[in-house]
Amino acid sequence: MNETLPSKGNDMELFHFLSAGPHVINYAPGMLRKNLKDIEDLILNKRQLNVIARGILIHPDLVNLWKQIGYYEICNDVNDLVMQGELLILFPPTPASDWSRPSIEMVISRPAELINLGFSLKDNVIIDALHMFEHRLNEIGDILWDVFLAIRSGENVYSLAFKFFREAFKPERNLKKDDLLNFLKSKFGYHEQLNKESELLCRVIRNNINDKAKIPIEELNKFAHPDSIISIFDEKTHSRNFLERSDGINN
């Protein structure tokens, strides 16, 4: 290592160097492994989390090194950057001429490795990813969706619909196109005529979301399904609000 570079300190240029930042990510692992000892001792600057996330994507075991020296918040701090970065590696924005779409098994295996380290495929990560690949949903949307559902397979489909639409409709997302919403509609696809029960569901969901993240009622109407009333609120976090707000609506 260049002796003029400090081996410790809040020096993100050093981390960028040690984690093979100047090299193409596909060829960086060898150099990064040589510098693991120096990286292990490096004090991190949270203002440069994208650099840290890149290092983890090259060598995921860095997470364990940092946990060993007391940085237990590493996964939480860079969760979204790491998960989105992994998807960008699997589905590069400008694919090489010899690029071919990876199999679902391959796409699942890498996020699964990261999840085992402590990362998570949260609602916002999924919607951010679909938004990021909005212009390519016709090409890779189905495999992304299958991967997301496989990883979140323990959850009720109606609960997922509730969470995903709530996330997609957040004002700060500021969707310019309908591609993402149309994609979600095609996957959940409940376009049945409303009856009194599904109308109640829409009102309850609308009231259950904070003011900054209300789902437009006309969109909920397209997806409400009478069988989903109980299913969506199976989770403990929603059941109490559901009962309280239902009483308020009926009174």
C-alpha positions in Angstrom: 0.0 0.0 0.0 1.1 3.6 -0.7 2.8 4.6 2.6 1.7 8.2 2.1 -1.9 7.2 2.6 -3.1 7.1 6.2 -4.0 3.6 7.4 -6.7 5.0 9.8 -9.0 7.9 9.9 -12.1 9.3 8.3 -10.6 9.2 4.8 -13.0 8.1 2.2 -10.5 8.5 -0.6 -8.4 5.9 1.2 -11.4 3.6 1.4 -12.1 4.2 -2.3 -8.5 3.2 -3.0 -8.5 0.2 -0.8 -11.8 -1.1 -2.1 -10.5 -1.0 -5.7 -12.6 2.0 -6.6 -10.5 2.9 -9.7 -11.1 -0.5 -11.2 -14.2 -1.9 -13.0 -16.3 -3.7 -10.4 -16.0 -7.1 -12.2 -12.2 -7.0 -11.8 -11.9 -5.4 -8.4 -12.3 -8.3 -5.9 -8.6 -9.4 -6.1 -7.2 -6.0 -5.2 -9.8 -5.5 -2.5 -9.0 -8.8 -0.8 -5.3 -7.8 -0.6 -6.4 -4.7 1.4 -8.9 -6.3 3.8 -6.8 -5.8 6.9 -6.5 -2.0 6.2 -10.2 -1.9 5.4 -11.1 -3.7 8.6 -9.6 -0.9 10.7 -10.9 2.0 8.6 -13.2 4.4 10.4 -16.2 5.1 8.2 -17.7 8.3 7.0 -21.4 8.0 6.7 -21.6 10.8 4.2 -19.9 8.5 1.7 -22.2 5.4 2.0 -22.3 4.8 -1.7 -18.5 4.0 -1.6 -19.0 1.7 1.3 -21.9 -0.1 -0.4 -19.8 -0.6 -3.5 -17.1 -2.3 -1.4 -19.6 -4.6 0.2 -20.9 -5.6 -3.3 -17.4 -6.5 -4.3 -16.6 -8.4 -1.1 -19.8 -9.0 1.1 -17.8 -10.4 4.0 -16.7 -6.9 4.8 -20.0 -6.7 6.7 -18.7 -9.3 9.1 -15.4 -7.5 9.5 -17.2 -4.3 10.5 -19.5 -6.1 12.9 -16.5 -7.6 14.6 -15.1 -4.1 15.3 -18.4 -2.9 16.6 -20.1 -1.4 13.6 -23.3 -3.3 14.0 -25.4 -0.7 12.1 -23.6 -1.3 8.8 -26.5 -3.2 7.2 -29.1 -0.7 8.2 -26.9 2.2 7.1 -26.4 1.0 3.6 -29.3 -1.4 3.1 -31.0 0.3 0.2 -27.8 1.2 -1.6 -26.5 -2.3 -1.4 -29.7 -4.0 -2.5 -30.3 -1.6 -5.4 -26.6 -1.9 -6.4 -26.9 -5.7 -6.5 -29.8 -5.4 -8.9 -27.9 -3.0 -11.1 -25.0 -5.5 -11.3 -27.4 -8.2 -12.4 -29.3 -5.9 -14.8 -26.8 -3.2 -15.9 -28.3 0.0 -17.3 -26.2 -0.3 -20.4 -25.6 -4.0 -20.9 -22.6 -5.2 -22.8 -23.1 -6.8 -26.2 -22.7 -10.3 -24.8 -25.0 -9.7 -21.8 -27.8 -12.2 -21.3 -30.7 -12.1 -18.9 -29.7 -14.1 -15.8 -31.9 -17.0 -14.6 -34.3 -16.5 -11.7 -32.1 -18.8 -9.6 -29.0 -16.6 -10.2 -31.0 -13.4 -9.4 -32.3 -14.9 -6.2 -29.0 -16.2 -5.0 -27.1 -12.9 -4.7 -29.8 -11.0 -2.8 -30.3 -14.1 -0.6 -26.6 -14.0 0.3 -26.9 -10.3 1.3 -30.1 -11.0 3.3 -28.2 -13.7 5.2 -25.6 -11.0 6.2 -28.4 -8.8 7.6 -29.7 -6.8 4.7 -33.4 -6.9 3.8 -35.6 -6.5 0.7 -37.9 -3.8 2.1 -41.0 -2.4 0.5 -39.3 0.8 -0.6 -36.4 -1.2 -2.1 -38.7 -3.2 -4.2 -40.7 -0.2 -5.4 -37.5 1.8 -6.0 -36.1 -1.0 -8.1 -39.2 -1.2 -10.2 -39.2 2.5 -10.6 -35.5 2.4 -11.5 -36.1 -0.2 -14.2 -39.4 1.4 -15.2 -38.3 1.7 -18.9 -37.3 -1.9 -19.0 -40.3 -3.6 -17.2 -41.4 -5.2 -20.4 -38.0 -6.9 -20.7 -37.1 -7.8 -17.1 -40.2 -6.9 -15.0 -41.4 -10.5 -14.8 -38.2 -11.9 -13.5 -37.8 -9.1 -11.0 -41.3 -9.7 -9.8 -40.8 -13.4 -9.4 -37.6 -12.8 -7.4 -39.3 -10.3 -5.1 -42.2 -12.6 -4.4 -39.9 -15.6 -3.9 -37.9 -13.7 -1.2 -41.1 -12.3 0.4 -43.0 -15.6 0.0 -44.0 -15.8 3.6 -46.3 -12.8 3.3 -50.0 -12.7 2.2 -50.5 -11.4 -1.3 -53.1 -8.9 -0.3 -50.8 -7.5 2.4 -48.1 -7.1 -0.2 -50.5 -5.3 -2.5 -51.4 -2.9 0.3 -47.7 -2.2 1.1 -46.5 -1.9 -2.5 -49.3 0.5 -3.5 -48.9 2.6 -0.3 -45.1 2.9 -1.2 -45.7 3.6 -4.8 -48.2 6.5 -4.1 -45.9 8.3 -1.7 -45.8 11.9 -2.9 -42.0 12.1 -2.6 -41.7 9.4 -5.3 -43.3 11.9 -7.8 -44.0 9.4 -10.5 -43.9 11.0 -14.0 -45.2 8.0 -15.9 -47.8 5.3 -15.4 -45.5 2.4 -16.2 -44.9 1.4 -12.6 -48.5 1.6 -11.5 -49.7 -0.3 -14.6 -47.1 -3.0 -13.8 -48.4 -3.3 -10.3 -52.0 -3.4 -11.6 -51.1 -6.2 -14.0 -49.6 -8.2 -11.1 -52.4 -7.9 -8.6 -55.1 -7.3 -11.2 -58.3 -7.0 -9.1 -60.6 -4.9 -11.2 -64.0 -6.2 -10.0 -67.0 -4.0 -9.3 -67.0 -2.6 -5.7 -69.6 -3.7 -3.3 -70.3 -2.4 0.2 -67.5 -4.4 1.8 -64.8 -3.5 -0.6 -65.9 0.1 -0.4 -65.4 -0.1 3.3 -62.0 -1.6 2.8 -61.0 1.4 0.6 -62.1 3.9 3.2 -60.3 2.0 6.0 -57.1 1.8 4.1 -57.3 5.5 3.2 -57.8 6.4 6.8 -55.0 4.0 8.0 -52.3 5.7 5.9 -50.7 8.9 7.2 -51.6 12.1 5.5 -48.4 12.3 3.5 -48.9 8.9 2.0 -52.6 8.6 1.2 -53.5 6.4 -1.7 -56.0 8.0 -4.1 -59.4 6.4 -3.6 -60.0 6.0 -7.3 -56.9 3.8 -7.5 -57.9 1.7 -4.5 -61.2 1.1 -6.1 -59.6 -0.7 -9.0 -57.9 -3.2 -6.7 -60.2 -3.7 -3.7 -61.5 -7.3 -3.4 -64.0 -8.3 -0.7 -61.9 -11.3 0.3 -59.0 -9.0 1.1 -60.6 -7.2 3.9 -59.5 -9.6 6.6 -56.3 -10.7 4.8 -54.7 -7.3 4.5 -55.2 -6.7 8.2 -54.0 -10.0 9.4 -50.8 -8.4 10.4 -50.8 -7.2 14.0 -49.6 -3.8 13.1 -52.8 -3.1 11.2 -55.5 -5.1 13.0 -56.0 -2.7 15.9 -56.3 0.3 13.6 -58.7 -1.6 11.4 -61.0 -2.4 14.3 -60.9 1.1 15.7 -61.4 2.8 12.4 -64.1 0.4 11.3 -66.1 1.3 14.4 -65.7 5.0 13.6 -66.9 4.5 10.1 -70.0 2.4 11.1 -71.0 4.9 13.8 
